[in-house]
């Protein structure tokens, strides 16, 4: 007999937290699950595999992207198999995702983008995102204690997949980072980049900064914070860095993900330098 909790949201959140899922994943799963339950209009005990299949088919008919449909599928499976422990194998083939090459800025465009930002803190944030390859969420959650500035590296704590990894601090940014820490009197436990309310920046704020800078620099590409990460990886490979080096710096679980950036494969191993240092 399957036990159905009174508060599904609490049960899903508790199981996600037990598995150390990120807050973003938890929010996404809850949204997908609640949308499905609202659509089905059935009690949990009366929902069948047919209901799940019909829901996903309805999403497909609305033109939803395969990647998004897969998220819904995983969320619903998580609810029944991991939260409710209900033996209801949902044998549905995942939707095929369209493979698109990421948008990448060339080095001249990176220079123009950076130079178009007049606010020094915003400029430093963009430089560090590109120069280290960090995700925007990793940058906004970066703490002083995780920096080894003089040694030229730092640590991303609990990045994607809840993993820690090392990242590069470009040589030309070392003094800028030290000056920021001194100017704003930042302490070890504080975020490196604090807003006026002494909180870390919202990811959307950084994307808006990027968009405005692109417009000012007359860059006619669809650019976001993640574009800087794509550009970082591509420029490292163009410099001759190996796939394994780039994979490690990006925190990719599989080398296949890193192969996306391969314009040419150079097997020789070299000492990695941030592309920001050779602009």
Number of C-alpha atoms within 10 A of each C-alpha: 4 9 10 15 13 8 8 17 16 12 16 23 19 14 16 20 13 9 10 14 15 16 12 8 15 19 12 14 24 20 14 18 22 15 13 19 17 9 11 17 10 12 9 14 10 9 15 13 13 10 16 20 15 12 19 20 14 12 16 15 9 9 10 13 14 16 14 14 21 17 16 24 24 15 22 22 19 18 20 18 14 14 20 18 13 16 10 12 10 17 8 11 8 13 15 11 12 9 7 7 9 12 14 22 20 11 16 9 15 22 15 16 24 20 13 17 20 10 9 11 16 17 19 19 20 24 21 21 23 26 27 27 29 26 21 23 17 18 23 21 22 23 23 19 14 17 21 14 18 12 11 14 17 21 19 22 16 14 17 17 12 12 10 13 15 17 21 22 27 21 18 14 18 16 12 14 21 13 12 16 18 11 9 11 9 18 13 12 11 18 22 24 25 19 12 8 7 11 13 19 19 14 16 13 11 19 17 13 18 24 19 14 21 23 13 14 18 13 16 8 13 10 17 18 22 19 21 27 21 23 23 29 30 24 22 21 23 17 15 17 22 20 23 16 18 22 18 16 18 22 22 15 12 11 14 11 12 22 17 15 23 16 11 11 14 14 11 8 12 11 8 15 17 23 22 21 12 9 9
